Amino acid sequence: ERMKGLGLVECLRQAQGVLTPTFRHPRGGIWHQIDHLFVTQALAPQLVACETGSAERVFGSPCLSDHLPVIATFAV
C-alpha cells in the first residue's frame, strides 16, 4: 500500500489479480509474496505479462534459491 501511495504499480499482482507466492518457507510450503517488481503508472499499461519462474525448477535444485524470480514482459 505504501508503494501504491507513491504512485507505483506492482506488476505481478497487476497481471495475476492476486498476491502470488514467491518464497519457499524453510519449514516447507510456498506462502508469501516477498518479491516484487514495481513500475510507474506511466509504464504499467505496457505490461503484457508477469509471472514467477518455475517453482519446480528453482525449488527442485538443492542450492538455486528459496525465492522465485519475477518475470515481466512489456510492450515495446
N, C-alpha and C positions, 0 to 999 in steps of 0.2 A: 504494500500500500504506500510505503514511503517513496519508492521509485516511481510509482504511478503518479504520486503527488508532484514529482519533479517533471512529469510530462513524458515519462518513458514507458514503453510497451514491452512486456515480457513475451518473447517470441514463442516459446514452447506452449505456454498457456493460450496465447492467441490462436495458434494453429490447432491445438488439440481440444480446446474448450474447457479443459480442467487442468489442475496441477498433475504433473506426470512424474512419478518417482524416478530418481536418477542415482540414488545412493544405496549401496548394499550395507545394511547394518551388520556390525561384527557378530551379533547374536543370531543372525540369519534374517532373511526377508529383505525386500526392497520396498520401503515405506515412504521415504521422504524425498521431496524435490528440494535439493540444496544447491543445485547447479542451474544457473540461469543465463540467458542471453538477452540483454536489454537493448532496444534501439529507440531512436527518436520517433515521435509521431509522424514526422515527415517521411521516414523510411519504412515505417510499418505497413503501409499499403502495398509496398513492393514485395512483401513476404509471400512467397509461393508455398513453402512448406517448412515445417520444423518438426524434428523428431529426435529421439535418442538413438545412439548406436545400439548394436545388437547386444542384449543382455547376455545371451548365450556365449557370444564370442568374447566379450570383455570379462564377464564373471567366470567363464569357463577356464580361463587361463589363470594359473596359480599366482602370478605376480603382476598382471597387467594393471589393474586398478580396482578400487571399490566405488568408482564413480563412472556413470555412463556419459559419453560425450553428447553434447547438444549440437545437432547439425541443422543449420538453416540454409534455405535456398531463397535467393532474392531474384526478382526480375531485373533485367538489365535495362 
